[in-house]
Amino acid sequence: MLEKVFGSKTKVIILRELSSHPNMQFTVRDLSRTLNIPYGSAHPAVMSLIRSRLIKARKVGRTNIINYNVSHLLSDQVRVLFEQERSVHLSIARKFVNELDKKGVKNVLLFGSTVRKGAFEPGDIDLLIILKKASSKRNDSKLIDRFLIDHDTIISPIYLSGSEMRERIKMYDGFILRVVDEGLMLYGEEEWLKAS
């Protein structure tokens, strides 16, 4: 049964999305666009998941409307598995920040799909590291490499000074505003960011 459910990356991506929105209904084309998966790959994966009964389908005209089958035997376990996947990424991010040399570091924010509400897209761990001074030089590559080897996870830091952050916030930089709004503070004080 599990090989039918987890037989491909496309199925996993689709299941992750559907299980995170168990009450929503989608068409295959909707899922294809939302998840940026070619329709030619999404359609057979959805058909296979329908055959495994982990997702349900009903016809509306000529279109199949699909949703997560919450009454399936494995439904709860699959949702827990995807929730644990997100929590493992958060745990790895916290561990990285704990081991990070904090000299010259004002704040560290975790951003991206690990903290964003909605479907989780596993990949690298995105960190915004705010430095006390613009002239601060960092070399965290050994720690980043070790986390890649030990945890099979890519840590992707972006370094900005506090003054650069304030300037970009004043310029209404969409990326920075999104990070400040959605991000999770893993190190440092949050008040100065919200006040900027």
N, C-alpha and C positions, 0 to 999 in steps of 0.2 A: 504494500500500500504506500509506504513512504517514498519508494522510487518513483511512483506515479505523481506524487505530490511535489517532491523536490527534485525532479529530473532535469531541470535546466535553470539557468540564471534568470531567464525571462519569467518562468513560473514563480520563482522566489520574489522577484520584483513586484509582480502582479499581486501575489498573495500578501506581501507586506503592505501594499496600498489598500487592498480590499479589507484586510483584517484591522487596519487602523481606522477604517470608516465602515464599520459593520452594518450600519443602517442606511448607507447611501447606495444608490443604484447607478450603474454605468452602462454604456454601450462599449463594445470592444474598441470602437473608434475613439471614444472619450478617453479610455485608458491608454490607448496608443499615444494620443496627443499629450495627455497629462504626464505620462512616464517617459516620453520621448523614446518610444520603442516603435520600430517600423510595424505597420499594420500586419504585414506578411509574417512577422515573428509573433506578434501578440495574439492573432487569431488562433493559430494551432495550439498555443500554450493555454489560452482560455478554454478551448474545446477539450483539451486534456484534463484541465481542472474541473470542468463540468462533469466529465466522465468519472472523475474520482469523487464527485459529489461534495467537494470542499467549497465550491461556489455553485450557486443556483442560477438558472436562466429561465426566463419566460419570454414568450414572443409578444411583441407589441407591433402589430402590422408585420412588416418583413424584418424587423430588427429584434435581436436578442438583447434583453435587458438583464444584466447580471449583478449579483451581489454576493457578499460573503455568507456562507451557510452556517449560521451560529448554532444550529442544532446538530451539526456533524460531530461524530465521535471525537475527532482531533481538534475541533475548533478552538477550544480554550487553550489547549497545549500549544497550538501554533501561534496564537496571540501572545501567550506568555513567552515563547521563544523569541519572537520579534521584540518584545519589550525588554527582555534580558539582553538582546543584542545592543540596544541603545544604552542600557545601563552599563554594559561592559566598556563601551567607548567613553562614557562619562567617567568611569572608574580609572581608565588608562590616562585620561586627560588630567584628572586630579593627581594621580601618581607622578606624572611628568612634572607638573607644577611644584609638587612637594620636593622633587629632586633637583629642580632648576636652581641654579645659582642666582639668588635674588639681588646681588650687588648691582645697583643702578636701575633696578626694576621698580616701577611705581605700581603698576597694575597688570594683571593677566586676565583677559576675558576669553571665554570659550564661545565660539559662535558657529553657525552653520547648522546642518541637519541634526547634529547630536542634541542641540537645545531647542531647535525650532519646533513649534507645535505642528502636528500632522505627521505624514509619513516620514520615516527615517530612511536615509540613503547612506548606508555604510560606505566609508571611504576613509579619507584622511581626517585627522583631527585638526580643526582650524582654531588657531589661537592668535589673539591680538595682544602683543606684549608692549605695554606702554612704558617707556624709559623716562627716568627723571631728567636726563639731559639729552639734548639733540646730538651732542658729540659722543655719546656713549656707544662703544663698539661691543658687539656681542659675538661670541662664538659658541653656540650651543650645538654644533654639528655632531660632536661625539655622543652627547646625550640623545639627540634625535636619531642617530644611527643605531644606538643601543636599543632604543624603543622599537625601531623597525625590526631588528633581529629578535629581540625578546618577545615582542607582542604582535609582530607582523602588522604593525600599524604605522602609517606615515603621519608624522607630526608636521604641520605646515604653519610655522609662525610668521606673523607680519609684525615688524618692529616700527613703532612710531614714538616720537617723544611726546611728552605732555603738551608742550606748546604746539606741536604739529596737530595733535588731537583737537585742541581748542580751536585752532585756526580752521580745521576741516569741518568742525561742528558749526562754526560761525558761517562757513560757506555753504551750509546745508548739503554737505557731501552725502549722497544717498546711501552709499556703502557704510560709512562710519555711523550715520544715524541709525541704520538698521542693526549694526553690531551693538551699539549702545542700548537700543531698545530691546532686542531679542537676546543679546548675549548674557552669559552667566559669569559673574565675577568669581574667579577662582583664587585671586590674590589681590590684596590692596583694598583701599577705601573707595566706595562707590559714589559718595556724595559729590565730590568735585566734578565727576563726569555728568551727573544729572543736572548740576547747576550751570554747566557751560552752555 
